[in-house]
Structures are given as C-alpha cells and as structure tokens.
Amino acid sequence: MLLIDPAFRQTHVEYLFDKAPYGCALLALDGRWLKVNAALTQIVGYTESELLERTFQSMTHPDDVAPEVEMLGKLQRSALPADFFQMYKRFIHKLSGRSIPIVLTARPVRNEQGLAMHYLSVIQTLPNETFGPARMSADAAIELRPITTPAEFVRRHWKWLLGGIATLVIAAAPAFWTAGRYLVASHYEQQKLKHMVLELRQTLVELQSQPSD
C-alpha cells in the first residue's frame, strides 16, 4: 500500500489553491476573508492584505448581498439538497467601481461534529453581458437561480468541469510522477528480492542433493 506523506499532500493542496487560474478563498461564517489567492485579488482589484481586512458583503453589489447571505445560511444549517451551492453575483471592482459578474461556488468546511467552521469559495469571472438586458427573460431568470444539486451543476457547467479537471491534472502532475516513481521502484525491489529468494532456494536444494562424505 502506497502511503502519501501528509506534509507532501498538504503542500500540493496549497499549491493548487494558490496557483488556480480562478479565484479561491476561505470565508469566515460572518463573511470575512480568511485566505485568498492571487487570482481573486486580480478579479476584484484589492491586494491580499486589503481583502483580509474586509468582508464579501462590503464589496458585493447591493442587490446580490441578501441572496448570498441567505444561501450561506442554508448551507451552514445543512438546509440544501447538497452540501454546496452555486450562484451568479457581482463584485464591485475597487479601482474602476464597475460591476464584475462572477459565478460563485461555495461549500462548508465542517468539523468532526458536522458543524460548519468556514466556507471554501471558488470565484470564476463571466462576460459583462451576463447581467445585461438579454439575460432578463424568463428563461434567463431560471438559469440564474442558485444551483443546489450536483446534477444541476453538471448540466449547466460541464464545459467548465472538463476545463477544471484538465487544470488539476496538469497542476498535480508532479505528485503523480513522484508517486509513479515510488511504485516502479517498489515493484523493482520486490522482483529483485523474489529473484534472490529463488536463487537461495536453488542453492539449498543443490547442497542437500550432494552426497555426504
């Protein structure tokens, strides 16, 4: 059985978080930013230190604050069909003041008792026309509803899923390569040991078959 060093695994998890091409963040239950990656700072125009002093509510479009707070509350109470949700919302860019359409995916990080400690959020940018007049039809309104089930998530965003899987595979390639080398080396050592045992057994057989003086 191949055992992965916890420190090795943690290093690669942090690498994926920090180097992801989309925004990643840990969010406190009250909305404070606890940890953010470089991609998120580029999306919203705030530095990492500035974000860590703010809440998501203070930089979200006023019309989108209440729906997100409501969904996070349901997520914390396990009142959703799945332990995550996805919704469209807008951030307000620090420098330009313009609305930044994004799709937010959030899921709680729970302790052993099942209580939410904080949220893990993934933020992906969208074209500006996402919230334009063309999206205000009844059909568009349905598509803008929060996603609360895995099936609905896959139905809407299968292309993003494929892209995300490809990104993870590329980023995790060093870990797979290292694990593969260990497996190959382990197999080689097992074969070598097996060969030595066979040779030793053959030698014992030959010694036993020789006539005693």
C-alpha positions in Angstrom: 0.0 0.0 0.0 1.4 3.4 -1.0 1.3 5.9 1.8 1.4 9.6 0.9 3.2 11.8 3.3 0.6 14.2 4.8 3.1 17.1 4.5 3.6 16.3 0.8 -0.2 16.2 0.3 -0.7 19.4 2.1 1.9 21.1 0.0 0.2 20.2 -3.2 -3.2 21.2 -1.9 -1.8 24.7 -1.1 -0.2 24.8 -4.5 -3.5 24.1 -6.2 -5.2 26.8 -4.1 -2.6 29.4 -4.7 -1.9 28.8 -8.4 -5.5 28.2 -9.5 -6.5 30.3 -12.6 -9.7 31.3 -10.9 -10.4 32.9 -7.5 -10.2 30.7 -4.4 -10.9 31.8 -0.9 -11.6 30.7 2.7 -14.5 32.7 4.1 -15.5 33.1 7.7 -19.1 32.4 8.7 -19.6 36.2 9.2 -18.3 37.0 5.7 -14.6 37.9 6.5 -12.0 36.8 4.1 -9.6 34.4 5.8 -7.4 33.3 2.9 -7.3 34.4 -0.7 -5.3 33.5 -3.8 -3.7 35.8 -6.4 -6.4 35.2 -9.0 -9.1 36.7 -6.7 -7.0 39.8 -6.0 -6.8 40.4 -9.7 -10.6 39.9 -10.2 -11.6 42.5 -7.5 -8.7 44.9 -7.6 -7.8 44.6 -3.9 -4.5 43.4 -2.5 -4.4 40.3 -0.3 -3.9 42.4 2.8 -6.8 44.7 1.9 -9.1 41.7 1.3 -8.2 40.2 4.7 -9.5 43.3 6.3 -12.8 43.3 4.5 -16.0 41.1 4.2 -17.5 39.9 1.0 -20.7 41.9 1.8 -18.7 45.2 1.6 -17.6 44.6 -2.0 -20.6 42.8 -3.4 -23.3 44.6 -5.5 -26.0 45.7 -3.1 -28.7 43.7 -5.0 -26.7 40.5 -4.6 -25.8 40.6 -0.9 -29.1 39.3 0.6 -29.4 36.3 -1.8 -25.9 35.2 -1.0 -26.3 35.6 2.8 -29.5 33.6 2.6 -27.8 30.8 0.7 -24.8 30.7 3.0 -27.1 30.5 6.0 -28.9 27.5 4.5 -25.5 25.9 3.7 -24.4 26.4 7.3 -27.6 24.8 8.6 -27.4 21.9 6.1 -30.8 23.1 4.6 -29.8 22.5 1.0 -30.2 19.2 -1.1 -26.4 19.1 -1.4 -23.5 20.4 0.8 -22.7 23.2 -1.7 -24.4 25.8 -3.9 -23.6 27.8 -6.9 -25.0 31.2 -7.9 -24.3 34.3 -10.1 -23.4 37.5 -8.4 -21.5 40.8 -8.9 -18.4 42.2 -7.1 -17.6 45.9 -7.2 -14.1 46.4 -8.5 -12.0 48.6 -6.2 -10.4 50.8 -8.8 -12.9 51.2 -11.5 -16.1 50.8 -9.4 -17.7 48.7 -12.1 -19.6 45.5 -11.5 -17.7 42.3 -12.1 -20.1 39.4 -12.9 -18.9 36.1 -11.4 -20.2 32.6 -10.7 -19.7 31.6 -7.1 -19.4 28.0 -5.9 -19.4 27.6 -2.1 -19.2 24.7 0.2 -18.7 24.5 4.0 -15.6 23.1 5.8 -17.1 21.1 8.7 -15.5 19.7 11.9 -15.9 16.2 13.2 -19.3 17.1 14.7 -20.6 18.3 11.3 -20.6 22.0 12.2 -19.5 24.5 9.6 -16.2 26.2 10.6 -15.8 28.3 7.4 -16.6 28.2 3.7 -14.5 27.3 0.7 -15.4 29.6 -2.2 -14.4 29.4 -5.9 -15.0 32.5 -8.0 -15.0 32.5 -11.8 -15.5 35.6 -13.9 -18.2 35.9 -16.5 -18.8 38.2 -19.5 -20.4 41.5 -18.6 -23.4 40.7 -20.7 -24.4 38.0 -18.2 -26.4 40.7 -16.3 -27.4 42.7 -19.3 -30.9 43.1 -20.8 -30.6 40.0 -22.9 -30.5 37.9 -19.7 -33.6 39.3 -18.2 -36.1 37.0 -19.9 -37.9 34.3 -18.0 -35.6 31.6 -19.3 -32.6 33.6 -18.2 -34.1 34.1 -14.8 -34.4 30.3 -14.4 -30.7 29.9 -15.3 -29.7 32.5 -12.7 -31.3 30.5 -9.9 -28.8 29.1 -7.3 -27.6 25.6 -8.1 -28.0 23.3 -5.2 -27.7 19.8 -6.6 -24.7 18.0 -8.3 -26.9 17.1 -11.3 -27.9 20.7 -12.0 -24.2 21.8 -11.6 -23.1 19.3 -14.2 -25.9 20.1 -16.6 -25.1 23.8 -16.7 -21.3 23.8 -16.4 -20.0 20.5 -17.9 -17.5 22.6 -20.1 -16.1 24.3 -17.0 -15.8 20.9 -15.3 -13.7 19.5 -18.1 -11.5 22.6 -18.1 -11.1 22.3 -14.3 -10.2 18.7 -14.4 -7.6 19.4 -17.0 -6.2 22.2 -14.9 -6.0 19.9 -11.8 -4.3 17.1 -13.7 -1.7 19.5 -15.1 -1.1 21.1 -11.7 -0.9 17.7 -9.9 1.3 16.1 -12.5 4.5 16.3 -10.3 2.7 14.5 -7.5 1.5 11.7 -9.8 5.0 11.5 -11.3 6.6 11.1 -7.8 4.1 8.5 -6.8 4.6 6.6 -10.0 8.4 6.5 -9.4 7.8 5.1 -5.9 5.6 2.4 -7.3 8.0 1.4 -10.0 10.9 1.4 -7.5 8.8 -0.7 -5.1 8.0 -3.2 -7.8 11.6 -3.5 -8.9 12.7 -4.1 -5.3 10.1 -6.8 -4.9 11.2 -8.6 -8.1 14.8 -8.4 -7.0 14.0 -9.8 -3.6 12.0 -12.6 -5.2 14.9 -13.5 -7.5 17.3 -13.6 -4.6 14.9 -15.9 -2.7 14.7 -18.3 -5.7 18.5 -18.4 -6.0 18.9 -19.1 -2.3 16.3 -21.9 -2.5 18.1 -23.4 -5.6 21.4 -23.3 -3.7 19.9 -25.1 -0.7 18.4 -27.8 -3.0 21.8 -28.4 -4.6 23.6 -28.6 -1.3 21.1 -31.1 0.0 21.4 -33.2 -3.1 25.2 -33.6 -2.8 26.4 -36.9 -1.2 27.8 -36.5 2.2 31.3 -37.7 2.9 
